[in-house]
Amino acid sequence: MIFDIHIFVCTNQRSGHERLSCGEEHGLKLVAEFKKQLKELKTDATARANKSGCLGICDFGPTVAIYPEGTFYVGVKTEDVKEIVECHLIKKTKVERLLLKK
């Protein structure tokens, strides 16, 4: 199957460092919640949630990247996932409060 949208969730887990990594802060729970919400909510596009390695912006908390447009959401919590799917994938609007500020 070819997917229109890829949702990459950082699940990087590093040990022996002072800073937490996304995997330690919900990464795997976020992947599971995205998969659940993609099944429950109907979208026009075919989307897939994937685990990813480090996305390079650890200081901003659990990170989600949505492609092909390259939108980065940071500080994402499991309770944010439904809003991201509803707004970004269904309504085609970004969740401004979670966007990585450039």
Buried (B, 14 or more C-beta within 10 A) or exposed (E): EEBEBBBBBBBBBEEEEEEEBBBBBBBBBBBBBBBBBBEEEEBEEEBBBBBBEBBEBBEBBBBBBBEEEEBBBBBBBBEBBBBBBBBBBEEEEBBEEBEBEE
